[in-house]
Each structure stands twice: as C-alpha cells, then as structure tokens.
Amino acid sequence: MFPLTTLLNEHDEPLEIYQTKIGSVGSWCWESAICLAEYCYDHMFDRFKNKRIVEIGSGTGIVGLQLCALGGNVTLTDREEYLELIDFNIKKNQNMLTGTAQGKTLFWGDEINENEDYFQNLDFVIVANCVYHSIELDELIKTICNLCPENSQTSLLCCYELRNDGIRRLVDEFHEKLREKKFSVHPIEQKDLRSKYQNDYNAIVTCQRS
C-alpha cells in the first residue's frame, strides 16, 4: 500500500489516501477521481459543509474523503470487498476530516432501504469513474435514481476518463439514460480544471433531476 497526499482539508492540512495496485479497479486512485476531488476543492470549497453526501463506487474513497475534509457528512459506498480499504482510509485521515465519514455496502441496482437514513434527503451524490462496463449501466442508473428522487435538490457529480472510443460511447449512453430519467447534464469546461488535467480524456459533469 502507498499513500497519495495531494488533497487538503479546509485548514490546508494534507490527507493521505492509501491505495494498492493489488486487486481490481477500485483499489487505486484514478486520475479523473483526483481531478474531481481537486476541482471540488478549487471551485466548490464552501458548498459541502454540513451537507449530506453519498459516494457510489467509492473504491479508495478519495473523492468522498475530500468532501468530508471540506466539512461534508459523507457515506462512502462500494461492494463488500472494498469496505476494508475505505475504512482504513477513513481511520488514517480521521484527524483531518472536518465532517463525518462512514463506509457502507451498496450493490448497484439494489433497492434502498427507507430505514437507512444516510441514503435519504441527500445534497450530493458522487459517481467517480464508475462508467466502464455496459453490463452494469442500468443498475448504476437505478441506484442513482433511487438516491436522487424527482424534483429533489440533490446534485449529482460525475467524472470519467475517456481514454478510448468504447468508453466515450458508453459515457454518451450513460448521459442519454440520465436525460431519459429527467436529469440535466452540464459538462465542466476544461479551463476550470487544474492545468495538469486539461486533456482530451478527463471529464466532469454536474447533473440535476427535475
């Protein structure tokens, strides 16, 4: 395991997000996820304090922990196999987190239990680098819709690495499915990203459901 230390909390104290390349895609920090975390720090610094946030497919938890370090109350979710790494990163950064953070299991497509308060009345839902396989796309959309009810104030933030034509087509399909569910999709301009992320593959969108 080795740490990434590029993130800062609201007091400019550094976070250490541990990752490993032993395992599958959720075990390390993808560039687009770091890009989104740093975009939130640069452009949305004051928007997460005391907000209710769920991250889907958290992996290492890098984006959710950045928002928690800016004062958000964050539930980081993924499959059971990633919860140990998520919990490890929460504990490693506990003193730097100015909000609250917890890890929970969430399988895409499953129904949301109304008794699980941390999945209700959300301010933000985060989907970082989760669009990579067409088989799971409808399940991902279902989970997003469950967390972002129609006419809610929940904002959806997504990021992707558009490194080949197949992923670009899949992301286009994902956006079309979101629009069918009454989401607006607004791309973030490249000029608003840090210069090292201004390329032809890092992409961030913000979405709102009507």
Phi, psi and omega per residue, in radians:
M1 nan 2.512 3.109
F2 -2.525 2.562 -3.010
P3 -1.642 2.695 2.972
L4 -1.944 2.289 -3.003
T5 -2.164 0.474 -3.081
T6 -1.410 -0.249 -3.049
L7 -1.550 2.662 3.121
L8 -2.285 2.610 3.045
N9 -1.542 -3.011 -3.048
E10 -1.246 -0.170 3.052
H11 -1.819 0.251 -3.132
D12 1.062 0.533 3.014
E13 -1.642 2.449 -3.015
P14 -1.367 2.521 2.995
L15 -1.719 2.705 3.015
E16 -2.116 1.931 3.124
I17 -1.787 2.000 -3.088
Y18 -1.517 2.488 -3.136
Q19 -2.464 2.891 3.068
T20 -2.573 2.507 3.084
K21 -1.658 0.213 2.985
I22 -1.637 1.984 -3.075
G23 2.203 -2.872 -3.065
S24 -1.697 -2.895 -2.908
V25 -1.100 -0.342 -3.125
G26 -1.483 0.060 -3.012
S27 -1.629 -0.108 3.133
W28 -2.390 2.950 -3.053
C29 -1.598 2.020 3.111
W30 -1.377 2.600 -3.088
E31 -0.999 -0.736 -3.095
S32 -1.143 -0.560 3.095
A33 -1.186 -0.720 3.065
I34 -1.105 -0.715 3.100
C35 -1.011 -0.812 3.135
L36 -1.140 -0.769 3.135
A37 -1.024 -0.760 -3.116
E38 -1.303 -0.544 3.028
Y39 -1.075 -0.772 3.130
C40 -1.080 -0.689 3.097
Y41 -1.132 -0.740 -3.047
D42 -1.309 -0.655 -2.932
H43 -2.090 -0.215 -3.081
M44 -2.294 0.503 -2.965
F45 -0.883 -0.764 -3.029
D46 -1.665 0.085 -3.007
R47 -1.589 -0.137 -3.025
F48 -1.858 -0.180 -3.054
K49 -1.090 2.188 3.126
N50 1.130 0.273 3.120
K51 -1.566 2.682 3.119
R52 -1.635 2.134 -2.969
I53 -2.349 2.410 2.980
V54 -2.157 2.302 2.993
E55 -1.846 2.255 3.117
I56 -1.642 2.375 3.106
G57 1.059 0.906 -2.960
S58 -1.166 -0.546 -3.104
G59 1.111 -1.942 3.086
T60 -1.325 -0.347 -3.090
G61 1.549 0.273 -2.979
I62 -1.071 -0.757 -3.096
V63 -1.287 -0.825 3.141
G64 -1.038 -0.674 3.136
L65 -1.235 -0.570 3.036
Q66 -1.088 -0.738 -3.133
L67 -1.212 -0.605 3.055
C68 -1.154 -0.637 3.097
A69 -1.204 -0.271 3.040
L70 -1.748 0.258 3.001
G71 1.761 0.053 -3.128
G72 -1.366 2.689 3.027
N73 -1.759 1.826 -2.837
V74 -2.032 2.340 2.942
T75 -1.869 2.050 -3.113
L76 -1.715 2.125 -3.034
T77 -2.100 2.621 3.028
D78 -2.981 -3.039 3.039
R79 -1.200 2.786 -3.057
E80 -0.929 -0.635 -3.048
E81 -1.136 -0.338 -3.122
Y82 -1.733 -0.144 -3.057
L83 -1.120 -0.568 3.130
E84 -1.100 -0.750 3.130
L85 -1.203 -0.722 3.093
I86 -1.041 -0.854 -3.129
D87 -1.110 -0.646 3.096
F88 -1.054 -0.792 -3.117
N89 -1.226 -0.586 3.050
I90 -1.073 -0.840 -3.101
K91 -1.145 -0.698 -3.134
K92 -1.096 -0.521 -3.061
N93 -1.903 0.209 -3.004
Q94 -0.918 -0.735 -3.086
N95 -1.282 -0.245 -3.137
M96 -1.737 -0.173 -3.100
L97 -1.514 2.173 -3.105
T98 -1.716 -0.120 2.958
G99 -1.905 -2.773 3.090
T100 -1.975 2.616 -3.136
A101 -2.425 2.445 3.044
Q102 -2.558 2.589 3.066
G103 -1.758 2.409 3.131
K104 -2.450 2.582 3.060
T105 -1.362 2.338 3.052
L106 -2.577 2.042 3.068
F107 -1.652 2.245 -3.128
W108 -1.030 2.363 3.127
G109 1.676 -0.316 3.110
D110 -1.238 2.655 3.062
E111 -1.215 2.574 3.093
I112 -1.556 2.191 3.125
N113 -1.274 2.136 -3.116
E114 -1.100 -0.349 3.122
N115 -1.411 -0.176 3.116
E116 -1.540 1.590 -2.991
D117 -1.017 -0.561 -3.070
Y118 -1.187 -0.170 3.067
F119 -1.771 0.111 -3.054
Q120 -1.929 2.617 2.991
N121 0.914 0.945 -3.056
L122 -1.495 2.634 3.025
D123 -1.631 -0.623 -3.134
F124 -2.450 2.504 2.924
V125 -2.137 2.311 -3.078
I126 -1.960 2.267 3.092
V127 -2.251 1.647 -3.043
A128 -1.832 1.926 3.037
N129 1.053 0.715 -3.124
C130 -1.760 -0.132 -3.077
V131 -1.715 1.677 -3.102
Y132 -2.550 -0.068 -3.094
H133 -2.560 2.152 -3.068
S134 -1.132 -0.478 -3.101
I135 -1.063 -0.605 -3.053
E136 -1.712 0.055 -2.999
L137 -1.122 -0.793 -3.120
D138 -1.156 -0.631 3.102
E139 -1.149 -0.703 3.099
L140 -1.098 -0.790 3.115
I141 -1.039 -0.746 -3.137
K142 -1.058 -0.778 -3.138
T143 -1.135 -0.742 3.092
I144 -1.033 -0.784 -3.140
C145 -1.129 -0.640 3.097
N146 -1.119 -0.603 -3.111
L147 -1.508 -0.361 -3.121
C148 -2.124 1.386 -3.117
P149 -1.067 2.762 3.073
E150 -1.041 2.488 3.102
N151 1.101 0.340 3.060
S152 -1.538 2.983 3.100
Q153 -1.680 0.171 -3.084
T154 -1.217 2.211 3.077
S155 -1.668 2.426 3.125
L156 -1.919 2.205 3.081
L157 -2.030 2.206 -3.118
C158 -2.245 2.607 2.997
C159 -2.427 2.750 -3.063
Y160 -2.574 2.778 2.902
E161 -1.981 1.845 -3.050
L162 -1.559 1.192 -2.975
R163 -1.533 -0.117 3.070
N164 -2.703 2.937 -3.067
D165 -1.125 -0.576 3.139
G166 -1.105 -0.773 3.117
I167 -1.182 -0.659 3.107
R168 -1.068 -0.765 3.121
R169 -1.136 -0.686 -3.132
L170 -1.154 -0.712 3.106
V171 -1.156 -0.690 3.060
D172 -1.044 -0.739 3.106
E173 -1.117 -0.731 3.101
F174 -1.026 -0.806 3.134
H175 -1.126 -0.672 3.112
E176 -1.127 -0.716 3.100
K177 -1.136 -0.642 3.061
L178 -1.098 -0.761 3.131
R179 -1.096 -0.638 3.086
E180 -1.091 -0.454 3.119
K181 -1.660 0.295 3.039
K182 1.309 0.489 3.004
F183 -1.622 2.398 2.875
S184 -1.520 2.563 -3.083
V185 -2.195 2.086 -3.059
H186 -2.153 1.887 3.114
P187 -1.184 2.490 3.001
I188 -1.458 2.346 -3.122
E189 -1.213 2.531 -3.136
Q190 -1.001 -0.608 -3.097
K191 -1.127 -0.315 -3.140
D192 -1.544 -0.099 3.060
L193 -1.545 2.737 3.026
R194 -1.055 2.582 -2.964
S195 -0.972 -0.607 -3.099
K196 -1.210 -0.258 3.123
Y197 -1.806 0.007 -3.131
Q198 -1.424 1.586 -3.081
N199 -2.569 -2.970 -3.051
D200 -1.619 0.179 -3.113
Y201 -2.249 -0.468 3.095
N202 -1.343 2.266 -3.114
A203 -2.501 2.450 3.070
I204 -2.245 2.416 3.013
V205 -2.295 2.606 2.974
T206 -1.938 2.502 -3.064
C207 -2.368 2.610 3.082
Q208 -2.443 2.410 -3.114
R209 -1.744 2.337 3.124
S210 -1.744 nan nan
